[in-house]
Amino acid sequence: MKSVRMTIDPNDPVSRASGRIDTVRVDATTEKEIAAQQRVDEAEARKDAARYARRVRKRLGLSQNEFSKRIVFQKYNYTALSVGDILSVLSPPYSLV
């Protein structure tokens, strides 16, 4: 890939890179659309956390109960995490050993 050098003057708006953002579309986004996207993002994050926890537990060859003890989770918290319910997991105890 070819390198491109630019000089940007903070006082000169023309020298600033335009980027790849559609400012008209961003400005037109409603609070309702933002809230809906946040819900989608949070659901994806819960699924990612669940997949990661299961992958680590299986790689270690541990049962849910053994894994919970290793990371000082109560078993119900690990079960909640493994199905993507991250919000119920965020209450103590949740430290790693």
N, C-alpha and C positions, 0 to 999 in steps of 0.2 A: 504494500500500500504506500502510496506517495505521501510524503510529509508536506504539510503546508504551514508556513509561518505567518502569523498575523500580529499586528500591533493594535491593541485596543486602548483607546483613550476614553476613560470614564466620563469625561466631559463632552464627548462627541458621540451622540446616539448612533450615527451612521457607522462608526467603527466597530460597534458591538455586533457580535455574531447573532444572526436571526434565529438560529437553532431549528429544531424540528417540531416545535410545538405549535398547535393551531390555537392561537390566542382567542380567536372569535368563538371557537367551540368551548374552550375553557371558561370564558366569560359567560357563556350561555348555560353552563351547567348549573342545575338547581340544587338546593340543599337536599331535596328528596332523592335526586340521582346520586349524590355523594353518599348519603346514608345507605342507599341500596348497595353501592359498590363496597362500602365498608363491611357490610354484612357478608358479602361474597368473599372478600379478602379474609375476614376472620374465619369463615368456614373452611377456606383452603388452608389457612395456617393451622387450624385444629387437625385437619386430615394429615398435613405434613408432620406435625408433632407425633401423631399416633403412629404413622408409618415408621418414623425414625425410632420411636421407643420400641416398637415390635421388632424392628431389624436389629437393634442393639441387643435386645433380650435374647433373640434367637441366635445371634452370632455368639453370644456368651454361653448358650445352651442352658439357660435358666428358665425355671417356671415363673409365672407371674408373681407368685408369692416370694420366691427366692430373689427375683429382681427387685421387688418392692423393698425387701429388707436391705438389699445392697445399697439402694439409693435413699433409704430412710423415708419411703412412702408407705402410707397405709395401703393395704391391698385394694380397698375400694377406690383409692385415688389412682392406682395404676390401671385398674380396669376402666375407670372413666377416661384416663389419658389414652388408653389403647383404642377406645372407640371415638376419640376426638373431642371429648368434653373437657377441654383445657381449663375452662373457667372454674370448674369444681375442684381442680387439682391445685389451684393457686393458693389454697389455704394451708397453713403449716400442718404437719412437718413436710418440707420439700427440699431439704438440703442434700447435697451429694456427700458421700463418705469417701 
